[in-house]
Amino acid sequence: MAKKKQDGENGSGLSRRRLLGAAGAAGAGGLVVGAAGGAVGASMASDDGGSGARLTSLGTTAVPFHGTRQPGITTPAQARTVLVAYDLEPGTDRAGTAALMRRWSDTAARLGRGERPDADGQVALDAGPSSLTATFGFGGSLFDKLGLADRRPGALKALPSFPDEELDATRSDGDMLVQVCGDDALVCFHAVRTLQRLARGVARVRWQMTGFTRSPGATLRPMTHRNLMGQVDGTGNPQTGDADFDAKIFIGDEGAAGGAAWARGGSYVVVRRIRMLLDAWDDLDVPAQEHVIGRRKDTGAPVTGGDERTEPDYGRRGPDGRLVIAENAHIRVSAPEFNRDATMLRRGYSYHDGFRPDGTPDAGLLFIAWQADPRQGFVPVQQKLARGDALSAFVRHETSGLFVAPPGCPEGRYVGQELLEA
Amino acid sequence: MAKKKQDGENGSGLSRRRLLGAAGAAGAGGLVVGAAGGAVGASMASDDGGSGARLTSLGTTAVPFHGTRQPGITTPAQARTVLVAYDLEPGTDRAGTAALMRRWSDTAARLGRGERPDADGQVALDAGPSSLTATFGFGGSLFDKLGLADRRPGALKALPSFPDEELDATRSDGDMLVQVCGDDALVCFHAVRTLQRLARGVARVRWQMTGFTRSPGATLRPMTHRNLMGQVDGTGNPQTGDADFDAKIFIGDEGAAGGAAWARGGSYVVVRRIRMLLDAWDDLDVPAQEHVIGRRKDTGAPVTGGDERTEPDYGRRGPDGRLVIAENAHIRVSAPEFNRDATMLRRGYSYHDGFRPDGTPDAGLLFIAWQADPRQGFVPVQQKLARGDALSAFVRHETSGLFVAPPGCPEGRYVGQELLEA
């Protein structure tokens, strides 16, 4: 989860402002915009990058679709996500895919502004956009099916196998990924349904997952989000202000080499459904949990002291001569400084889908990590984690997908146009 | 969905106020209460009974657990619910059940105040109670298992079969029901997990379902909630101010006759998972949908005119001589005036659990309806709906459960004590 939630990725700086002043033109039942002031809520969210503003304007907050980046990457994490992977229907060609991407882009832009996508079927009527975003990605299989192998970026290849993963192929991969995020579940549902119906005859749903994070305003002080283990998760995320942020998260010249110039400014996303073995985890006492992670459960501070923002002291040893942050503590094994500076923007969501046949919770993390090159991000980090992370005993990677998200598009164009029409 | 969300069912009148002024005593990581004012948000929720207040104090709003009624019945619908049905483990006796109900009640009260249930395992750390409620009910099978047949209320018997239902027994019924509701998904998850762990060795999860409704602040004007068909749903709900509200919703002397005096002040809840055939529904145009329901899709007004609050004119005929609100329109078939005044407090949630093997959405309504006597509420209405409701062609009842919720308890006692210890 992004801790300092970034936005403004579209260069407009408007994503937290209410953009709906004139949106009431949808006719009977059309949108009427509240006129609540924007100053309240600051006491609860003075530095968490948006939830304070979202708290008093949850419905009316709009995230622009058009821009140099797609929304939903550096956008502050909304309360809810629905991930939907699609496979092309047999016979769908490049033109059909292009037409779908145009419909999807146009509709995502309309929904993001809180406009009705069409005359009918508007279940989210009466609601504002509620920070709705739709983010589109392409899987490697799409390039094969559409005869676009020569434009496939070098980093878009099958992820290697990792020890102890138990992947469900039917819920992994896919020709296309659509990540819908928003602060209202009905708005998200409506967007998912609308986009699905636009795909009829062109692409069919391969898998679908729903996740949640904190509701804006739920936490009593600004905090990095917690996962279902109760751990603060995302403290180490890169910040948009970092000098090398763009280079680490968005595809640059090197990643756009060969026939992949269209991908420049896009990003790779790794999506993994990571089930948590919560019964085993919850049977550990808090010191044992903190030993596994390397951070305190209450504050998120490193076990070497300070607060959440304090740098971990990886060299410190206790009176017994042992490292305070254990050799296999999760934060040590995953830290960029021990992974050749490998960096990902983690923007994960929790999931809780009831329980499994054995009675254990079907719950965990929808790991969603954005990066400029998975060969220098996810892959080496996961290889290290799978070997040496104490947390590995408490999680199971159940699904996996790698997608390349094209750059954003300006108004009048659609996401992926440079790939599909070049 | 309750339209005018009622609360104050605990007689305290405090359920929408922030009760956490002194809750910061939980030690390291304990709760720190925001001091946001309460006046903002009114413009967006002037008459929807609480979402305005919740919008600016989403995390800090607390619903009292103790009182003459259990919370979660007339409480304004929170954004999220998790329903969990339990069966007693073999060998669990009355004393073991009583001990569980005491643990559950004490913990639900603590969680409702935003207090940590114990030293460990607090995943909702940093969050306020977020209007968390836990509501407990007993199924008929509990009375048999515990030798309490003589205290079983007369109305707690198996629901009759209805035409066209396709019930999944494994997700129906149960010895006990716990309805958790709250405005933050992580707070709900934490409560569900905490209650589940308290049940270990005594009761095991039989089924579990998750639902959602609007996030506070998502709608741009005060509105009754919409279901996944896009229809305003809950307009006809009884209001707490109605003269006969208590008599219609809560168990009175007649319902507490025989050995069931303990049930007085409780309520029956019917829980049905009603899948919507959304592909078929969405293929109808809006006039056809409005003909099925009898209300306009945009405003929720009866098709005979006015606004959402206007009484339907069931006798009006159009120029063609036909009834404007069709003979089989949903609002006509379900209206109390055509059902001997049968009344339920519907407090349903939408669900969306991906898609089914045939590719259709696994989505619909978690129908949750509270009433003083299902023999005069749900049963006759559903018998009529199953025969003559135009909406029936677009829904499938997949699960069913009937539970009796005991009355609320004062501090120091637990829900169900009068039954289990009498």
Interface residues (C-beta under 8 A of the other chain):
Chain A: A28 G29 L31 V32 V33 G34 A35 A36 G37 V40 G41 S43 M44 L55 T56 S57 L58 G59 T60 A79 R80 V82 A119 D120 G121 Q122 V123 A124 L125 D126 A127 G128 S130 D183 D184 A185 L186 V187 F189 H190 V192 R193 R197 R204 V205 W207 Q208 M209 T210 F212 T213 R214 S215 P216 G217 A218 T219 L220 R221 M223 R226 N227 L228 M229 G230 L278 D282 D285 V286 K297 D298 T299 S350 H352 D353 G354 F355 G359 P361 A363
Chain B: A28 G29 L31 V32 V33 G34 A35 A36 G37 V40 G41 S43 M44 L55 T56 S57 L58 G59 T60 A79 R80 V82 A119 D120 G121 Q122 V123 A124 L125 D126 A127 G128 S130 D183 D184 A185 L186 V187 F189 H190 V192 R193 R197 R204 V205 W207 Q208 M209 T210 F212 T213 R214 S215 P216 G217 A218 T219 L220 R221 M223 R226 N227 L228 M229 G230 L278 D282 D285 V286 K297 D298 T299 S350 H352 D353 G354 F355 G359 P361 A363
